Amino acid sequence: MPLYLTRFSYTPGTWARLIGNPEDRRQAAQAYIESVGGKLHGFWYAFGTHDGYTLWEAPDNVSMAAVALAISSGGALSSYETTVLLTVEETLEALRKVGQVRYRAPGA
């Protein structure tokens, strides 16, 4: 199954609610991804541009998109970005297929 890295940030209101009622959000994240047949591999908070990161496994892009849409439409986040991760094997396969692509630079 494909892996996905998500970067997210909470709104100030979400942080205020979590300060008032601390909650382990890993449990919620796990339930979201399991509802589409996936798995949560990790959930971390961080300093910097993003408040947190998750590593997910989902059956396909449509399933992960459904989870991303559900979470990002909930109003608790100020940002939410998902990156599809490729295995080394997938990257090697892509490198081998590059020769099949007949790229032409703009204006050439």
C-alpha positions, 0 to 999 in steps of 0.5 A: 500500500502507498505511504503518505506524509502529512504536514498540518497546523492547528488553528489557535482555537484548536490549540486553546481547546486542546490546552483546556482538554488535552487529548491524544489525537493519534487515536482519532487519526488512527480511526480515520485511516482505518475507516478506509482500510489503511494504517497510521504508522506515526503521529508527531508534533513539531516546532517550526512551520508545521505543528505536526506530521503523520505517516499513513498507509492507505489502499490508494490515492482516492482513499487517502484523499477521502481522509484528507478531505474529511480532516481538512474540512473539519475546521480545526486546521489552518493548513494540511498538506499530503505528500505521496511517498515513493519506495526506493523500488518505485523510484528505480522503476520510474528512473528506468522508464524515463527513456520512454518519455519523449520530453520536449522543452518549451519553445524547442 
